[in-house]
Amino acid sequence: MKKLSLLTLGAALIAVPVLAAPGGAKADAEGNGTLTRAEVQTNATAMFAKMDANGDGKLDQADRAAKRSEMQAKAFERFDANKDGQISKAEWDQHAADRAAKRAAKKAERGEKRAEAGEPGKRGPGMRGHHGKRGGHHGMRGGMMMKADTDGDKAISAAEFQTAALARFDAADANKDGQVTADERQAQRAAKKEKRAEWRAKRAAAAASPAN
């Protein structure tokens, strides 16, 4: 019964990311706001080991399937409040209500922060990409995997993962001093935001153009 009930959760789960970006605050081991190549390499190694679910030294569909199964099991435990191996309508509705409440609280918090910063309180319709997902086209992570998979074997080795991580580091290291500061990370985010805006503008223009 529990195995069958797990299948009902598919629509409620978020897809497992193909390739995470081994940078940011978690990679900053010293906590000084500046990333070094050594820190990024160390973080990439740790992330690869965590993502390599079956320990075969590569990231592929098998790891994604294993991660999905792990997420499904954890999600089931969250839904199954009374731990009877089944998810009742009441448990499903309660979980949905809890998620809605959390989203409302986060939205209100973001609104307060934007108000304090003097920013507009509403997002424009172009802030979401295909199918309502934030951040533009949802194939972006798939594109990241394709770029990391340099030998085209549909799997990412530890070396390929490290190379991709360092390539992102080098792209952010504007002055090529072997460090990425908070200002450089902010500049990189701004550049990506500008590219996404350009992509959305082109897509909107293409959609508005009359069909031939």
C-alpha positions as YAML, in Angstrom:
chain: A
units: angstrom
residues:
- id: 1
  name: MET
  ca: [0.00, 0.00, 0.00]
- id: 2
  name: LYS
  ca: [2.79, 2.41, 0.86]
- id: 3
  name: LYS
  ca: [4.51, 1.76, -2.46]
- id: 4
  name: LEU
  ca: [1.31, 2.41, -4.36]
- id: 5
  name: SER
  ca: [0.61, 5.55, -2.39]
- id: 6
  name: LEU
  ca: [4.03, 6.93, -3.30]
- id: 7
  name: LEU
  ca: [2.99, 7.07, -6.94]
- id: 8
  name: THR
  ca: [0.33, 9.65, -6.16]
- id: 9
  name: LEU
  ca: [3.00, 12.16, -5.13]
- id: 10
  name: GLY
  ca: [4.60, 12.53, -8.54]
- id: 11
  name: ALA
  ca: [2.75, 15.71, -9.46]
- id: 12
  name: ALA
  ca: [3.63, 17.32, -6.15]
- id: 13
  name: LEU
  ca: [7.40, 16.90, -6.41]
- id: 14
  name: ILE
  ca: [9.97, 19.23, -7.91]
- id: 15
  name: ALA
  ca: [12.32, 17.79, -10.53]
- id: 16
  name: VAL
  ca: [15.81, 16.96, -9.30]
- id: 17
  name: PRO
  ca: [18.37, 19.52, -10.52]
- id: 18
  name: VAL
  ca: [20.73, 18.09, -13.11]
- id: 19
  name: LEU
  ca: [23.74, 20.06, -12.07]
- id: 20
  name: ALA
  ca: [24.09, 22.37, -9.08]
- id: 21
  name: ALA
  ca: [26.40, 25.35, -9.13]
- id: 22
  name: PRO
  ca: [29.31, 24.69, -6.73]
- id: 23
  name: GLY
  ca: [29.79, 28.27, -5.65]
- id: 24
  name: GLY
  ca: [28.20, 30.93, -3.48]
- id: 25
  name: ALA
  ca: [28.08, 31.31, 0.28]
- id: 26
  name: LYS
  ca: [28.39, 27.58, 1.04]
- id: 27
  name: ALA
  ca: [31.68, 27.38, -0.87]
- id: 28
  name: ASP
  ca: [33.11, 30.32, 1.08]
- id: 29
  name: ALA
  ca: [34.88, 28.20, 3.73]
- id: 30
  name: GLU
  ca: [36.56, 31.18, 5.37]
- id: 31
  name: GLY
  ca: [33.34, 33.17, 5.49]
- id: 32
  name: ASN
  ca: [35.07, 36.34, 4.29]
- id: 33
  name: GLY
  ca: [32.75, 36.94, 1.34]
- id: 34
  name: THR
  ca: [35.45, 36.07, -1.20]
- id: 35
  name: LEU
  ca: [35.71, 32.77, -3.07]
- id: 36
  name: THR
  ca: [39.03, 31.26, -4.12]
- id: 37
  name: ARG
  ca: [39.65, 28.56, -6.71]
- id: 38
  name: ALA
  ca: [40.69, 26.19, -3.93]
- id: 39
  name: GLU
  ca: [37.40, 26.74, -2.11]
- id: 40
  name: VAL
  ca: [35.42, 26.14, -5.28]
- id: 41
  name: GLN
  ca: [37.37, 22.94, -6.02]
- id: 42
  name: THR
  ca: [36.81, 21.64, -2.50]
- id: 43
  name: ASN
  ca: [33.12, 22.45, -2.63]
- id: 44
  name: ALA
  ca: [32.75, 20.88, -6.08]
- id: 45
  name: THR
  ca: [34.36, 17.66, -4.84]
- id: 46
  name: ALA
  ca: [31.98, 17.52, -1.88]
- id: 47
  name: MET
  ca: [28.95, 18.28, -4.05]
- id: 48
  name: PHE
  ca: [29.90, 15.63, -6.61]
- id: 49
  name: ALA
  ca: [30.23, 12.98, -3.90]
- id: 50
  name: LYS
  ca: [26.82, 13.96, -2.51]
- id: 51
  name: MET
  ca: [25.14, 13.89, -5.91]
- id: 52
  name: ASP
  ca: [26.78, 10.59, -6.96]
- id: 53
  name: ALA
  ca: [24.08, 8.51, -5.28]
- id: 54
  name: ASN
  ca: [25.35, 5.10, -6.40]
- id: 55
  name: GLY
  ca: [29.02, 5.92, -5.94]
- id: 56
  name: ASP
  ca: [30.04, 4.92, -9.47]
- id: 57
  name: GLY
  ca: [32.12, 8.05, -10.07]
- id: 58
  name: LYS
  ca: [29.75, 9.71, -12.51]
- id: 59
  name: LEU
  ca: [26.49, 11.65, -12.52]
- id: 60
  name: ASP
  ca: [23.89, 10.23, -14.85]
- id: 61
  name: GLN
  ca: [20.25, 9.22, -15.11]
- id: 62
  name: ALA
  ca: [20.72, 6.50, -12.48]
- id: 63
  name: ASP
  ca: [21.76, 9.10, -9.90]
- id: 64
  name: ARG
  ca: [18.81, 11.31, -10.81]
- id: 65
  name: ALA
  ca: [16.42, 8.36, -10.45]
- id: 66
  name: ALA
  ca: [17.94, 7.47, -7.07]
- id: 67
  name: LYS
  ca: [17.64, 11.07, -5.90]
- id: 68
  name: ARG
  ca: [14.04, 11.23, -7.07]
- id: 69
  name: SER
  ca: [13.24, 8.07, -5.15]
- id: 70
  name: GLU
  ca: [14.86, 9.53, -2.04]
- id: 71
  name: MET
  ca: [12.84, 12.73, -2.42]
- id: 72
  name: GLN
  ca: [9.65, 10.75, -2.92]
- id: 73
  name: ALA
  ca: [10.28, 8.74, 0.23]
- id: 74
  name: LYS
  ca: [10.94, 11.90, 2.24]
- id: 75
  name: ALA
  ca: [7.89, 13.60, 0.77]
- id: 76
  name: PHE
  ca: [5.74, 10.60, 1.62]
- id: 77
  name: GLU
  ca: [6.92, 10.77, 5.23]
- id: 78
  name: ARG
  ca: [5.97, 14.45, 5.37]
- id: 79
  name: PHE
  ca: [2.51, 13.80, 3.94]
- id: 80
  name: ASP
  ca: [1.82, 10.69, 6.01]
- id: 81
  name: ALA
  ca: [1.24, 12.49, 9.30]
- id: 82
  name: ASN
  ca: [-0.08, 9.47, 11.24]
- id: 83
  name: LYS
  ca: [2.55, 7.09, 9.76]
- id: 84
  name: ASP
  ca: [0.04, 4.45, 8.70]
- id: 85
  name: GLY
  ca: [1.61, 3.93, 5.29]
- id: 86
  name: GLN
  ca: [-1.15, 5.78, 3.44]
- id: 87
  name: ILE
  ca: [-1.99, 9.37, 2.61]
- id: 88
  name: SER
  ca: [-5.54, 10.36, 3.38]
- id: 89
  name: LYS
  ca: [-7.38, 13.29, 1.84]
- id: 90
  name: ALA
  ca: [-7.18, 15.08, 5.16]
- id: 91
  name: GLU
  ca: [-3.40, 14.67, 5.26]
- id: 92
  name: TRP
  ca: [-3.10, 15.82, 1.65]
- id: 93
  name: ASP
  ca: [-5.29, 18.88, 2.28]
- id: 94
  name: GLN
  ca: [-3.37, 19.75, 5.46]
- id: 95
  name: HIS
  ca: [-0.04, 19.60, 3.64]
- id: 96
  name: ALA
  ca: [-1.42, 21.79, 0.86]
- id: 97
  name: ALA
  ca: [-2.70, 24.27, 3.42]
- id: 98
  name: ASP
  ca: [0.67, 24.34, 5.18]
- id: 99
  name: ARG
  ca: [2.49, 24.98, 1.88]
- id: 100
  name: ALA
  ca: [0.05, 27.75, 0.96]
- id: 101
  name: ALA
  ca: [0.58, 29.39, 4.34]
- id: 102
  name: LYS
  ca: [4.37, 29.24, 3.95]
- id: 103
  name: ARG
  ca: [4.20, 30.72, 0.46]
- id: 104
  name: ALA
  ca: [1.95, 33.53, 1.69]
- id: 105
  name: ALA
  ca: [4.33, 34.28, 4.55]
- id: 106
  name: LYS
  ca: [7.35, 34.35, 2.22]
- id: 107
  name: LYS
  ca: [5.50, 36.55, -0.25]
- id: 108
  name: ALA
  ca: [4.59, 38.98, 2.50]
- id: 109
  name: GLU
  ca: [8.19, 39.01, 3.71]
- id: 110
  name: ARG
  ca: [9.47, 39.73, 0.20]
- id: 111
  name: GLY
  ca: [6.90, 42.49, -0.16]
- id: 112
  name: GLU
  ca: [8.08, 44.09, 3.07]
- id: 113
  name: LYS
  ca: [11.71, 43.94, 1.96]
- id: 114
  name: ARG
  ca: [10.88, 45.48, -1.42]
- id: 115
  name: ALA
  ca: [8.86, 48.20, 0.28]
- id: 116
  name: GLU
  ca: [11.78, 48.99, 2.61]
- id: 117
  name: ALA
  ca: [14.10, 49.14, -0.41]
- id: 118
  name: GLY
  ca: [11.66, 51.37, -2.29]
- id: 119
  name: GLU
  ca: [11.11, 48.77, -5.04]
- id: 120
  name: PRO
  ca: [7.81, 48.12, -6.83]
- id: 121
  name: GLY
  ca: [5.54, 45.74, -5.00]
- id: 122
  name: LYS
  ca: [4.46, 43.63, -7.98]
- id: 123
  name: ARG
  ca: [6.34, 41.52, -10.46]
- id: 124
  name: GLY
  ca: [5.80, 42.04, -14.15]
- id: 125
  name: PRO
  ca: [4.38, 39.22, -16.22]
- id: 126
  name: GLY
  ca: [7.76, 38.62, -17.82]
- id: 127
  name: MET
  ca: [9.41, 37.58, -14.58]
- id: 128
  name: ARG
  ca: [8.47, 33.96, -15.15]
- id: 129
  name: GLY
  ca: [9.60, 31.71, -17.95]
- id: 130
  name: HIS
  ca: [7.95, 28.81, -19.73]
- id: 131
  name: HIS
  ca: [5.08, 27.14, -17.88]
- id: 132
  name: GLY
  ca: [5.20, 29.71, -15.07]
- id: 133
  name: LYS
  ca: [8.64, 28.74, -13.84]
- id: 134
  name: ARG
  ca: [10.88, 31.48, -12.53]
- id: 135
  name: GLY
  ca: [14.18, 32.36, -14.07]
- id: 136
  name: GLY
  ca: [13.46, 31.94, -17.77]
- id: 137
  name: HIS
  ca: [13.52, 28.79, -19.87]
- id: 138
  name: HIS
  ca: [13.34, 25.64, -17.78]
- id: 139
  name: GLY
  ca: [15.87, 23.83, -19.95]
- id: 140
  name: MET
  ca: [18.69, 25.86, -18.43]
- id: 141
  name: ARG
  ca: [19.84, 23.10, -16.09]
- id: 142
  name: GLY
  ca: [19.74, 20.65, -18.95]
- id: 143
  name: GLY
  ca: [21.98, 23.05, -20.86]
- id: 144
  name: MET
  ca: [24.37, 23.14, -17.92]
- id: 145
  name: MET
  ca: [24.61, 19.35, -18.02]
- id: 146
  name: MET
  ca: [25.29, 19.36, -21.76]
- id: 147
  name: LYS
  ca: [28.10, 21.88, -21.31]
- id: 148
  name: ALA
  ca: [29.67, 19.88, -18.48]
- id: 149
  name: ASP
  ca: [29.41, 16.61, -20.42]
- id: 150
  name: THR
  ca: [32.34, 17.39, -22.68]
- id: 151
  name: ASP
  ca: [32.80, 13.85, -24.02]
- id: 152
  name: GLY
  ca: [29.12, 13.47, -24.87]
- id: 153
  name: ASP
  ca: [28.57, 10.19, -22.99]
- id: 154
  name: LYS
  ca: [25.46, 11.56, -21.22]
- id: 155
  name: ALA
  ca: [27.21, 11.35, -17.86]
- id: 156
  name: ILE
  ca: [29.33, 13.80, -15.88]
- id: 157
  name: SER
  ca: [32.59, 12.58, -14.42]
- id: 158
  name: ALA
  ca: [34.26, 14.11, -11.37]
- id: 159
  name: ALA
  ca: [36.79, 15.79, -13.67]
- id: 160
  name: GLU
  ca: [34.05, 17.25, -15.88]
- id: 161
  name: PHE
  ca: [32.18, 18.49, -12.81]
- id: 162
  name: GLN
  ca: [35.32, 20.18, -11.49]
- id: 163
  name: THR
  ca: [36.05, 21.72, -14.90]
- id: 164
  name: ALA
  ca: [32.51, 23.12, -15.14]
- id: 165
  name: ALA
  ca: [32.74, 24.53, -11.60]
- id: 166
  name: LEU
  ca: [36.04, 26.25, -12.31]
- id: 167
  name: ALA
  ca: [34.76, 27.58, -15.64]
- id: 168
  name: ARG
  ca: [31.92, 29.31, -13.80]
- id: 169
  name: PHE
  ca: [34.45, 30.62, -11.27]
- id: 170
  name: ASP
  ca: [36.69, 31.98, -14.03]
- id: 171
  name: ALA
  ca: [33.71, 33.63, -15.72]
- id: 172
  name: ALA
  ca: [32.88, 35.44, -12.49]
- id: 173
  name: ASP
  ca: [36.52, 36.37, -11.75]
- id: 174
  name: ALA
  ca: [36.41, 39.62, -13.72]
- id: 175
  name: ASN
  ca: [39.91, 40.85, -12.85]
- id: 176
  name: LYS
  ca: [41.48, 37.35, -13.04]
- id: 177
  name: ASP
  ca: [43.13, 37.56, -9.63]
- id: 178
  name: GLY
  ca: [42.09, 34.04, -8.61]
- id: 179
  name: GLN
  ca: [39.35, 35.30, -6.32]
- id: 180
  name: VAL
  ca: [35.68, 36.11, -6.74]
- id: 181
  name: THR
  ca: [34.42, 38.90, -4.53]
- id: 182
  name: ALA
  ca: [30.84, 39.67, -3.58]
- id: 183
  name: ASP
  ca: [30.90, 42.57, -6.06]
- id: 184
  name: GLU
  ca: [32.01, 40.25, -8.87]
- id: 185
  name: ARG
  ca: [29.28, 37.75, -8.02]
- id: 186
  name: GLN
  ca: [26.74, 40.56, -8.01]
- id: 187
  name: ALA
  ca: [28.01, 41.78, -11.40]
- id: 188
  name: GLN
  ca: [27.70, 38.26, -12.81]
- id: 189
  name: ARG
  ca: [24.13, 37.94, -11.52]
- id: 190
  name: ALA
  ca: [23.28, 41.31, -13.06]
- id: 191
  name: ALA
  ca: [24.72, 40.19, -16.39]
- id: 192
  name: LYS
  ca: [22.70, 36.97, -16.30]
- id: 193
  name: LYS
  ca: [19.59, 38.94, -15.39]
- id: 194
  name: GLU
  ca: [20.18, 41.22, -18.36]
- id: 195
  name: LYS
  ca: [20.57, 38.22, -20.70]
- id: 196
  name: ARG
  ca: [17.34, 36.69, -19.38]
- id: 197
  name: ALA
  ca: [15.58, 40.00, -19.96]
- id: 198
  name: GLU
  ca: [16.89, 40.12, -23.53]
- id: 199
  name: TRP
  ca: [15.73, 36.54, -24.11]
- id: 200
  name: ARG
  ca: [12.26, 37.32, -22.75]
- id: 201
  name: ALA
  ca: [12.06, 40.45, -24.92]
- id: 202
  name: LYS
  ca: [12.99, 38.45, -28.04]
- id: 203
  name: ARG
  ca: [10.45, 35.77, -27.15]
- id: 204
  name: ALA
  ca: [7.73, 38.36, -26.58]
- id: 205
  name: ALA
  ca: [8.57, 40.06, -29.90]
- id: 206
  name: ALA
  ca: [8.46, 36.72, -31.72]
- id: 207
  name: ALA
  ca: [5.10, 35.89, -30.14]
- id: 208
  name: ALA
  ca: [3.70, 39.31, -31.11]
- id: 209
  name: SER
  ca: [4.85, 39.02, -34.72]
- id: 210
  name: PRO
  ca: [2.10, 37.88, -37.12]
- id: 211
  name: ALA
  ca: [2.53, 34.39, -38.49]
- id: 212
  name: ASN
  ca: [3.57, 34.14, -42.11]
...
